[in-house]
Amino acid sequence: MKAIAERNRAFAVLFLVLLISVFTAYHYPYATPNAVDIVLEITNVSAFIYLLLTFEQLREDSGIYKVLFLSMSLLVVGNSIDLLDEFFVIDGILDITEDIVKSLGFILFIFACIHWVKHHKQQLAHMRHLAEIDSLTGVPNRRTFLKLTAEYFELNEKDSLHVSLFVIDVDDFKDINDTYGHPFGDEILIEIANTIKLALRKGDYVARLGGEEFVVFLKDADSEEATVTAERIRLNVQNLNIYHNYKYVKCTVSIGISTSSRHLLGFEELYHRADEAMYKAKSLGKNCYCSYT
Ligand SMILES: Nc1nc2c(ncn2[C@@H]2O[C@H](COP(=O)(O)OP(=O)(O)OP(=O)(O)O)[C@@H](O)[C@H]2O)c(=O)[nH]1
């Protein structure tokens, strides 16, 4: 964090120095050459010293920032070489050196900018992806689930096909956590999420609403098809053998089902009914499914 703040400060200084250089050179052509030079040299030399001092902080940055940093440093160094003109009378060599350093800096700067934009885009896409999934199980989170379902209802409003929704709750999960520990509880949640995912048709999806509760949305499934899928999920979870400390641990789920013709029930009502049915399944002894009636 500290290194990133330091890097941003270093970049800000470099930009400022380069801006001052350009601004001074182009906006004060009437100033005496010496005055312009003095402003340029003081800013460039102080920036160069600052770069040397902060370089250590940048060593953990990704490659692209290093290249960006290097390219801007070369531009600043190129400007600084001018200063030597004041003290040494080897103008020709210094001019050529200045041109080479600046050209190299400019090429690197363009290269780094292009790659920085690419890198930034990838990071944004990655962050967007992370915001959409549940970080533990990798299935969509509540927000994504609500978004996907709302989109589906909006797009298919006029169709009269059925949709079904499950609320799935892990049974006695507190006991699992208390007996085997929280990390193992997490492992169980990951296994269950994968098992549910594998039991679904293409196009249907599972999400984790939070805690040990999952929700499944079945497009185009009437109550009969929904119960077949629910039973498949229940059985597959029951058959899971999750290894822990030289033995296999079992877990089960209770599933509440609600089905509706798409334009008859909104999502809220569908969810409310499935939740009620899930509690009924719990009261019937768990490890079973129950349809809302
Ligand atoms: N390991 C783990 N545990 C969690 C997570 N989120 C919630 N829990 C735990 O899940 C447990 C849920 O317990 P309860 O609501 O009492 O439900 P239950 O023990 O499954 O009982 P029933 O629902 O009646 O079967 C609590 O102990 C929570 O701490 C999680 O992300 N990881």
PDBQT file of the ligand as one rigid body, heavy atoms in Angstrom, charges set to zero:
ROOT
HETATM    1  N1  LIG A 301     -17.770 -22.333   7.648  1.00  0.00    +0.000 N 
HETATM    2  C1  LIG A 301     -18.666 -21.367   7.418  1.00  0.00    +0.000 A 
HETATM    3  N2  LIG A 301     -19.728 -21.257   8.236  1.00  0.00    +0.000 NA
HETATM    4  C2  LIG A 301     -20.641 -20.306   7.985  1.00  0.00    +0.000 A 
HETATM    5  C3  LIG A 301     -20.498 -19.407   6.915  1.00  0.00    +0.000 A 
HETATM    6  N3  LIG A 301     -21.558 -18.564   6.919  1.00  0.00    +0.000 NA
HETATM    7  C4  LIG A 301     -22.334 -18.922   7.954  1.00  0.00    +0.000 A 
HETATM    8  N4  LIG A 301     -21.807 -19.979   8.610  1.00  0.00    +0.000 N 
HETATM    9  C5  LIG A 301     -22.299 -20.694   9.793  1.00  0.00    +0.000 C 
HETATM   10  O1  LIG A 301     -23.462 -21.421   9.440  1.00  0.00    +0.000 OA
HETATM   11  C6  LIG A 301     -24.131 -21.753  10.658  1.00  0.00    +0.000 C 
HETATM   12  C7  LIG A 301     -25.623 -21.715  10.409  1.00  0.00    +0.000 C 
HETATM   13  O2  LIG A 301     -26.216 -22.190  11.564  1.00  0.00    +0.000 OA
HETATM   14  P1  LIG A 301     -27.775 -22.215  11.763  1.00  0.00    +0.000 P 
HETATM   15  O3  LIG A 301     -28.411 -20.998  11.138  1.00  0.00    +0.000 OA
HETATM   16  O4  LIG A 301     -28.018 -22.414  13.225  1.00  0.00    +0.000 OA
HETATM   17  O5  LIG A 301     -28.284 -23.410  10.925  1.00  0.00    +0.000 OA
HETATM   18  P2  LIG A 301     -27.952 -24.955  10.988  1.00  0.00    +0.000 P 
HETATM   19  O6  LIG A 301     -26.985 -25.315  12.062  1.00  0.00    +0.000 OA
HETATM   20  O7  LIG A 301     -27.584 -25.362   9.607  1.00  0.00    +0.000 OA
HETATM   21  O8  LIG A 301     -29.344 -25.579  11.394  1.00  0.00    +0.000 OA
HETATM   22  P3  LIG A 301     -30.559 -25.886  10.417  1.00  0.00    +0.000 P 
HETATM   23  O9  LIG A 301     -30.660 -24.780   9.435  1.00  0.00    +0.000 OA
HETATM   24  O10 LIG A 301     -31.734 -25.992  11.333  1.00  0.00    +0.000 OA
HETATM   25  O11 LIG A 301     -30.260 -27.200   9.774  1.00  0.00    +0.000 OA
HETATM   26  C8  LIG A 301     -23.650 -20.743  11.704  1.00  0.00    +0.000 C 
HETATM   27  O12 LIG A 301     -22.902 -21.421  12.675  1.00  0.00    +0.000 OA
HETATM   28  C9  LIG A 301     -22.739 -19.804  10.903  1.00  0.00    +0.000 C 
HETATM   29  O13 LIG A 301     -21.629 -19.363  11.673  1.00  0.00    +0.000 OA
HETATM   30  C10 LIG A 301     -19.348 -19.543   6.074  1.00  0.00    +0.000 A 
HETATM   31  O14 LIG A 301     -19.122 -18.799   5.113  1.00  0.00    +0.000 OA
HETATM   32  N5  LIG A 301     -18.465 -20.534   6.361  1.00  0.00    +0.000 N 
ENDROOT
TORSDOF 0
